[in-house]
Amino acid sequence: KFLLPLLLISFCLSCEKDDLVKVKQDSYVIPGDRFFPEGIALNSKEGVFYTGSTVTGDIVEVNLATGVAELFSSGAKNGRTFVTGMKLDGKGRLWICGGPTGIIQVLDGNGNVIKSYDTKTLFNSGFINDCVISDGYIYFTDSQVQKIYRAKITDGEPGNLEQWLVFTNQQIPYVTGTNANGIEVTPDGRYLI
């Protein structure tokens, strides 16, 4: 079993002021001895958070009040072997970054895949690491290729993924290994950092 310390959870959950919820436990037990969690997304309306596995691609849903953790979406059943960043959009869809697989998936409220993008085939990507939502779009970092991808989230169905930005070493230097990791929107909504 794996424990997520309260410090990590409270930090992640406090990132969005509008989504603050009271955490009732010091730690949360994640099922399995080889889960290795990465990424976290809060559903404040339901009082749960989601985290994914870098080993199995599974995603668990954890109840903030009770600590009960349940499988939300099976990696094996959904062709997902790796999870990094994730975000919940305003329509209750969970967007999943697939790290070295280059796969981005969109899940419905029951954990079923409703859209999948293969960024390696589409854009010759490297490592899809994290995502952020801003102004009707979701943006994805690539930690190995100097690109940012985005898809529209305001329509009934998730929009097509596009290669939104390509940059050079003069703008953002890249080295061998992991580079652009996290991504965030400035408080005024004007910039991605």
SULNORCOR-V120152 format. One record per residue. RES is the residue in one small letter. OMEGA is omega in degrees with one decimal (NA if undefined). Layout:
res=RES omega=OMEGA
res=RES omega=OMEGA
This chain:
res=k omega=-174.9
res=f omega=-179.9
res=l omega=171.4
res=l omega=-178.0
res=p omega=179.6
res=l omega=-178.8
res=l omega=179.3
res=l omega=-177.6
res=i omega=-177.9
res=s omega=176.1
res=f omega=-178.0
res=c omega=-177.8
res=l omega=-178.8
res=s omega=-178.3
res=c omega=179.7
res=e omega=-175.8
res=k omega=-178.9
res=d omega=-174.6
res=d omega=-176.9
res=l omega=176.0
res=v omega=178.6
res=k omega=176.4
res=v omega=-172.2
res=k omega=-176.4
res=q omega=176.0
res=d omega=179.7
res=s omega=179.9
res=y omega=-179.6
res=v omega=175.9
res=i omega=-175.1
res=p omega=177.2
res=g omega=-179.2
res=d omega=179.1
res=r omega=-176.9
res=f omega=-178.4
res=f omega=-174.2
res=p omega=175.0
res=e omega=-179.5
res=g omega=178.0
res=i omega=176.9
res=a omega=-177.8
res=l omega=169.1
res=n omega=-174.5
res=s omega=179.2
res=k omega=-178.6
res=e omega=-179.3
res=g omega=-179.9
res=v omega=167.6
res=f omega=179.3
res=y omega=171.5
res=t omega=-175.8
res=g omega=-177.6
res=s omega=174.6
res=t omega=-178.8
res=v omega=-174.8
res=t omega=-173.8
res=g omega=177.0
res=d omega=173.6
res=i omega=177.6
res=v omega=175.3
res=e omega=-177.0
res=v omega=178.3
res=n omega=-177.3
res=l omega=-176.5
res=a omega=-174.0
res=t omega=-175.9
res=g omega=179.8
res=v omega=179.1
res=a omega=-179.2
res=e omega=175.2
res=l omega=179.1
res=f omega=-178.5
res=s omega=-179.1
res=s omega=175.5
res=g omega=-177.5
res=a omega=-178.2
res=k omega=-176.3
res=n omega=177.3
res=g omega=-176.9
res=r omega=-178.0
res=t omega=-172.3
res=f omega=177.2
res=v omega=172.3
res=t omega=-177.7
res=g omega=176.4
res=m omega=176.6
res=k omega=175.5
res=l omega=179.7
res=d omega=-176.7
res=g omega=178.0
res=k omega=178.6
res=g omega=178.3
res=r omega=180.0
res=l omega=179.8
res=w omega=-172.4
res=i omega=173.6
res=c omega=-175.3
res=g omega=175.7
res=g omega=-174.3
res=p omega=179.0
res=t omega=-177.4
res=g omega=-177.8
res=i omega=170.7
res=i omega=178.0
res=q omega=174.3
res=v omega=-178.0
res=l omega=174.0
res=d omega=-177.2
res=g omega=177.4
res=n omega=179.0
res=g omega=178.8
res=n omega=178.8
res=v omega=175.8
res=i omega=175.3
res=k omega=178.7
res=s omega=178.6
res=y omega=175.4
res=d omega=-174.6
res=t omega=176.3
res=k omega=178.6
res=t omega=-176.7
res=l omega=-168.6
res=f omega=-177.1
res=n omega=-175.7
res=s omega=178.9
res=g omega=-172.9
res=f omega=-179.3
res=i omega=-165.9
res=n omega=-173.8
res=d omega=-178.6
res=c omega=177.6
res=v omega=179.7
res=i omega=177.5
res=s omega=169.6
res=d omega=175.3
res=g omega=178.9
res=y omega=168.7
res=i omega=-176.2
res=y omega=-176.9
res=f omega=175.3
res=t omega=172.6
res=d omega=-173.7
res=s omega=-178.8
res=q omega=179.2
res=v omega=-173.3
res=q omega=-179.1
res=k omega=168.7
res=i omega=-179.0
res=y omega=176.8
res=r omega=175.7
res=a omega=177.4
res=k omega=-177.9
res=i omega=-173.4
res=t omega=-179.8
res=d omega=178.7
res=g omega=177.5
res=e omega=175.2
res=p omega=-178.5
res=g omega=176.0
res=n omega=177.8
res=l omega=177.2
res=e omega=172.1
res=q omega=-170.0
res=w omega=-175.3
res=l omega=171.5
res=v omega=-177.9
res=f omega=-175.3
res=t omega=176.0
res=n omega=177.0
res=q omega=-179.8
res=q omega=176.7
res=i omega=-177.7
res=p omega=174.7
res=y omega=175.4
res=v omega=175.4
res=t omega=-179.3
res=g omega=-176.9
res=t omega=179.7
res=n omega=-178.4
res=a omega=-175.9
res=n omega=179.8
res=g omega=176.2
res=i omega=-178.7
res=e omega=177.4
res=v omega=176.4
res=t omega=-177.0
res=p omega=179.5
res=d omega=177.7
res=g omega=-175.4
res=r omega=-172.7
res=y omega=168.3
res=l omega=178.5
res=i omega=NA
